[in-house]
Amino acid sequence: MRTFFKAYLLRDLRQFADWSEPSAPAGVALHDDLEVYLCDDYAVVLNPFADRHEVLFASQSEGWTTFCRKQLDFQGAV
């Protein structure tokens, strides 16, 4: 269960050099101004309160966690 998350604009997360994302879920436009949530496990989801999380990006790589900490000032659980 994700217990902590922080909202970001998708454009900010897309600055990560190895960013990749799946096709947009039905009815959702993945535009730069979309608010998404970075969770304590470093996964990026559309809605942290949904029963089924639409994960846009998930990585435990050192590069991703360093980007989150230094560029986004985010401290996750990992």
Rosetta blueprint (number, residue, H / E / L):
1 M L
2 R L
3 T L
4 F L
5 F E
6 K E
7 A E
8 Y E
9 L E
10 L H
11 R H
12 D H
13 L H
14 R L
15 Q L
16 F L
17 A L
18 D L
19 W L
20 S L
21 E L
22 P L
23 S L
24 A L
25 P L
26 A L
27 G L
28 V L
29 A L
30 L L
31 H L
32 D L
33 D L
34 L L
35 E E
36 V E
37 Y E
38 L E
39 C E
40 D L
41 D L
42 Y L
43 A E
44 V E
45 V E
46 L L
47 N L
48 P L
49 F L
50 A L
51 D L
52 R L
53 H L
54 E L
55 V E
56 L E
57 F E
58 A E
59 S L
60 Q L
61 S L
62 E H
63 G H
64 W H
65 T H
66 T H
67 F H
68 C H
69 R H
70 K H
71 Q L
72 L L
73 D L
74 F L
75 Q L
76 G L
77 A L
78 V L
